[in-house]
């Protein structure tokens, strides 16, 4: 996540999200974490509201897990109202 942020931002207040994939090894003991998609943008510090989106195609394995991360914002809230947020995955 730091690699994504260091290439995107500088001294500004930045907010956004990163979608990562956790892939377990065959033995199930070791996980690989890969950043799939990210959307980071400059935000006002007093009212940071993230309205960016990501989309793309990624090959997922049977035991893979997807994770939505809001970097450096432990108190960030995600609106789960149907009219304001959509999380979706389509199998091709």
N, C-alpha and C positions, 0 to 999 in steps of 0.2 A: 504494500500500500504506500509506503514511504517513497518508493521509486516512482510511482504514478504521480504523487503529489509534488515531488521535487522537480519533475519535468513540466508540471502544469502551473505551478503557482510561485509566487515570490513573497512580497511583504504584505499582500492583500489578505483580507478575510475571505476564506474559501470554504464552500460547503458543497456537498454532493454525495455521491454514493459509488461504491465499487461492488460489483458482483463477482464473487469468487467461486471456484469449484474445488471441493475437497475430494481427492481420489485416494482410496485405500489401496495399499499394495496387495498382492496375491495372498500373502501371509496374514494380512489384516493388522499388522503391527505398525506400519509406517504410513503416514498420510502425505500426499503432495498437494499443496495449495497453489492454484493458478488463478491469476486475475483474468477474468473473461471480458468484462465490459466495465466502463467507468464513465461517469459524467460529473465533472467538477466545474464550478463556476464561481465568480466573484459575487459576494453577498454583502449587504449592509450588516454591520455587527449587531445593531439593536433589534432587527427583525429578519433573521435569515430564513427565508422560505425557499425551498428547493423545488423548482418546477421543471427541471431537465429530465430527460428520459434516455434510456438505452434500449437498443434492440440489436439482434444479431443471431447468428447460427453457431452453435457449439455442439460438438459430439460429446454425449454424456454416457458414461458406463453404468452398469446395473446398480452398483453400490455408491455412485457419486452423490455428493450433497452440494446444493447451491446455498450460498450465504450472501445476504445483503448487508454490507458494512457501510456505516456512516462514519468516516474517519475523523478522529479527534473531537467527536461530539458525543460524549457518553450520555448526555441528557436529551439528545434529539428524539423527537417523537414522530412516528409515522402514522399519518391519517389513514385509517383502514375503511373509511366510508366508501361505498360503491361508486359514488359520483366523483370522487377525488383521487382514487388510487386504483391501479390495476396491476396485478401480478399474474403473469400467465406464461405457460410453457405449452408448446405445441409439438407433438411428435410427428416427425416427417418420415 
